[in-house]
Amino acid sequence: MKKDEQAHTLIDETIHQRTRLAIMSTLAPVESLDFNDLKAALDLSDGNLSTHLSALERAGYVTIAKGFRGRKPRTTVTMSAKGRQALKAYVDLLQSILDKTR
């Protein structure tokens, strides 16, 4: 961070949105999650989850794989290395902001 920059101006707006932050936080401790499991964990509609996953995918923070389990379609969501790095940077930045308030 440059000396004249304010920490809050560096917040990653893609992650900062509350639903996307919940998605990233839910994906962080696991290798991947089934779309339906993620939807249930966050109590989101198909459309709402799809919209937020698309934003995260455009940023390169998640990958979405479509396939089949037997004859049933299956969508799997995985946080990318870039996403893990972005989430860590986001959390570290928030922590530094919080540390200044103490």
Contacts in CASP RR format, 6 or more apart in sequence:
PFRMAT RR
TARGET T0000
AUTHOR 0000-0000-0000
METHOD contacts of the structure
MODEL  1
MKKDEQAHTLIDETIHQRTRLAIMSTLAPVESLDFNDLKAALDLSDGNLS
THLSALERAGYVTIAKGFRGRKPRTTVTMSAKGRQALKAYVDLLQSILDK
TR
1 7 0 8 1.000
1 10 0 8 1.000
7 93 0 8 1.000
7 96 0 8 1.000
7 97 0 8 1.000
7 100 0 8 1.000
8 97 0 8 1.000
10 93 0 8 1.000
11 90 0 8 1.000
11 93 0 8 1.000
11 94 0 8 1.000
12 86 0 8 1.000
12 89 0 8 1.000
12 90 0 8 1.000
12 93 0 8 1.000
14 20 0 8 1.000
14 55 0 8 1.000
14 56 0 8 1.000
14 59 0 8 1.000
14 61 0 8 1.000
14 86 0 8 1.000
15 21 0 8 1.000
15 24 0 8 1.000
15 61 0 8 1.000
15 86 0 8 1.000
15 87 0 8 1.000
15 90 0 8 1.000
16 90 0 8 1.000
17 52 0 8 1.000
17 55 0 8 1.000
19 42 0 8 1.000
19 44 0 8 1.000
19 48 0 8 1.000
19 52 0 8 1.000
20 52 0 8 1.000
20 55 0 8 1.000
20 56 0 8 1.000
22 42 0 8 1.000
23 38 0 8 1.000
23 42 0 8 1.000
23 49 0 8 1.000
23 52 0 8 1.000
23 53 0 8 1.000
23 56 0 8 1.000
23 62 0 8 1.000
23 77 0 8 1.000
24 56 0 8 1.000
24 61 0 8 1.000
24 79 0 8 1.000
24 83 0 8 1.000
24 87 0 8 1.000
25 87 0 8 1.000
26 33 0 8 1.000
26 38 0 8 1.000
26 41 0 8 1.000
26 42 0 8 1.000
27 33 0 8 1.000
27 38 0 8 1.000
27 62 0 8 1.000
27 77 0 8 1.000
27 78 0 8 1.000
27 79 0 8 1.000
28 79 0 8 1.000
28 84 0 8 1.000
28 87 0 8 1.000
31 78 0 8 1.000
32 76 0 8 1.000
32 77 0 8 1.000
32 78 0 8 1.000
33 41 0 8 1.000
33 76 0 8 1.000
33 77 0 8 1.000
34 74 0 8 1.000
34 75 0 8 1.000
34 76 0 8 1.000
34 77 0 8 1.000
35 49 0 8 1.000
35 74 0 8 1.000
35 75 0 8 1.000
35 76 0 8 1.000
35 77 0 8 1.000
38 44 0 8 1.000
38 49 0 8 1.000
38 77 0 8 1.000
39 45 0 8 1.000
39 46 0 8 1.000
39 49 0 8 1.000
42 49 0 8 1.000
44 52 0 8 1.000
53 62 0 8 1.000
53 64 0 8 1.000
53 77 0 8 1.000
56 62 0 8 1.000
56 83 0 8 1.000
57 63 0 8 1.000
57 64 0 8 1.000
59 82 0 8 1.000
59 83 0 8 1.000
59 86 0 8 1.000
60 80 0 8 1.000
60 82 0 8 1.000
60 83 0 8 1.000
61 79 0 8 1.000
61 80 0 8 1.000
61 82 0 8 1.000
61 83 0 8 1.000
61 86 0 8 1.000
61 87 0 8 1.000
62 77 0 8 1.000
62 78 0 8 1.000
62 79 0 8 1.000
62 80 0 8 1.000
62 83 0 8 1.000
63 77 0 8 1.000
63 78 0 8 1.000
63 80 0 8 1.000
64 75 0 8 1.000
64 76 0 8 1.000
64 77 0 8 1.000
64 78 0 8 1.000
65 75 0 8 1.000
65 76 0 8 1.000
65 78 0 8 1.000
66 73 0 8 1.000
66 74 0 8 1.000
66 75 0 8 1.000
66 76 0 8 1.000
67 73 0 8 1.000
67 74 0 8 1.000
67 75 0 8 1.000
67 76 0 8 1.000
68 74 0 8 1.000
79 87 0 8 1.000
END
